[in-house]
């Protein structure tokens, strides 16, 4: 039976590759394996799935709207080809509308004092007698903390380039979608200091990325999480509920608590569902003033404390 199912998947993937393209065939093959894993009987024969079964599968995945839409397109193509090859009589996915799923809101109940304590710990970890390598590692962690607390996503940090760091801002994004984050005075100083040490440490090794390892290799998502999680627990705030993800949400909560239009300030597109936030128009100068005054460990905020 497993050989039969494998042959069925290969025939469908080959037909999609011939009529549509290799990339679509790869995506279809991956989707067929996922559908087969959902089948308990008979032995993973996904061609016996009904419309109701497919709707339940898509709903339980709980992915975003765009991902669900893309998966549904691939599934429809798979069953269209199966009908064309006379494996089944009709396409069970033809009449499926994009399934609705229960959307969970991110937990942005972040204690700002924990973020202040974390950044203070990172500053205190810098020592004048540190070797260049130790200073590089410490400044890297401090720069990552400041970038996240300014509104950058974890997944955006590995792709940031050296020239994306401006005098008072940081350009981040995914692919062609770029956005500018406003930085407080201290955040801009910390990131510029890191860039200077990074250029001196990685001298002679060709790389345009801002956040890299001491050997000059690109830093990846899991390593960013690992570094931040380690420094959070060293600072003693990990057991109090602070995580790398919550560190990013701290900037959203901080601006929201002060009635600032965080959509204009950070364009945090993943948090449009946060309720009870009044949206007001602000100029770029007003936004910069707000960020510099309200950002964790900014000069004005630290002087008031």
PyMOL commands that set and color helices and strands:
alter all, ss='L'
color gray80, all
select helices_A, chain A and resi 2-19+22-38+46-48+51-61+65-84+112-124+132-149+154-157+162-164+185-201+221-234+244-257+262-266+269-271+284-294+299-304
alter helices_A, ss='H'
color red, helices_A
select strands_A, chain A and resi 169-174+177-182
alter strands_A, ss='S'
color yellow, strands_A
deselect
rebuild
show_as cartoon
